[in-house]
């Protein structure tokens, strides 16, 4: 059984996240995206960087994060270097001049499986032609294990 000390937490973690892609709820398919996370921990505060297989070809630097661990609970906010999204067919779109909305990760350490598991969430607004804003929330699952 791993104890969540700084020595254990520091280092490379591998994991995956899930995301639904598609025009309508009936057409959506769940996509799994693998990632590698470099974590630094000090007295409950965590920070580091993340690269994923989906954005590796377009991002010239990794996403960064800051957060905390309190007993078995983990929470961090991930920031990509610039904006990216998907069209309705699931193709990757990006704009290097726009900021990506923060991605909020939270979860729990599962002692029996020696992994963190939880949900991620992005909130963003879309403005229409009459200047009204609509809030969209995208969520998915994630998991990571120490390497």
N, C-alpha and C positions, 0 to 999 in steps of 0.2 A: 504494500500500500504506500503510495507516494504522499509525502507531507508537502503542503503548499508553502514551502520556504522560498526565499529569494533564490537560493542556489538551484532549487528544482525548477522554478518558473523561468529563470533566465535561460535564453537560448532559442533554438529553432523548434517551431511547432508546425506540423502539417495538418491540413484539414480540408474541409469542403463546405460550400454553401449551396443552397438550392434557391432557384428563382423560377417563377412561372413566366412564360413568354407566349404571346398570342393575342389575336384581335379581341376575341370575346372569351368569356369564362368557359364556354363549351369547347372552344378551339385551343385553349391554353395547354401547353405541355410544360412539365417541370424539367428544368435543366440543372445539372450538377456541375459546379465549377470548383476545381481544386485550387488551393492556395497554400502559400508558405508564409509563415509569420515569424519575424524575429522579435523576441520579447525581452524587455529589460524590466526588472522588478526591484523596488526598494521600499520596504516598510509599507506595503499595500498599494503603492502608486505604481502603475505600469505605463510603459510607452514602447514604441517600436515602429516597425514597418511591415507592410504586407505586399506581396506580389501574388497575382492570380493568373491562371492560364488564359483567362478571357481578355484581360487588358494588357498583358505583357508585351504584345506586339505594337501597341499604340502609345503606351506610357513610357516616357524616357526616365522616369524615376518611380520608386514604389509609393504606395499610399502610406500615410503615417497615422498613428493613433496615440491617444492618451486615455487613461482611465484608472480604474482601481479594482482591487480584489479584497473582499471582506469575507473572511472565512471561506466558504465554498462558492460565494457569489462573485461573478465577474461582470464588469460593465466597462465598455470603452467606446469612444467615438472615433470612427475612421474617416479620414479625409483624402480623397483622390487628388492628384495634381491638377486635374481639369475635368470638365464635364464630359460624361459619356452616358449613353442610353441605348435602347434598342428600338427598332421600328417594329411594326406589327408582324413582320415576318421573322423577327428575331435577329436581324442583322445589326451589327454594332455601328452606332453613330457617335461622333465625338466632335467637340469644339474646344480647342486649346485656349481660347480667349474667354471661356466662361467657367465659373466655379461650380464644382459638383456639390450637391447638397450633402451634408454630413450623414454618415451611415452609423446608426446606433446599434451596438451589439450588447446583448446581455445573456447571461446563462449561469449554469451551475457546474461545479466539478463533480463528476460521477466517479466516486472512489473505486467502485468495483471494475469499471472499465478504463480507469486512469485517463479520462478525457474531459474536456469542457464541451457542453452541449447547450444550445439555446436558440434564440431568435435574433434576427437583424431587422431593421426597419429604416426606411427612408421616407421623409415627408417632403413634398415639393408642391409648388403652386404652378398652375398653367393659366395664363391670361388669354382671354378670347378677344375678338375684334372690338367688342364694346367695353373693353377694359374691366371686365369682371374676372375675378380670380376663383379658381376651383382648386381645392386641396386634394391631392392624391397621396395615398399611403401605400407603399410597396413593402411587403414583408417576406421573409423566408426563414429557413432553418440553417443552422451551422453547427459544425463540430470540429474539434481539433485535438490532436494528441502530441505529446512531447516526442521529439526525435532523438 
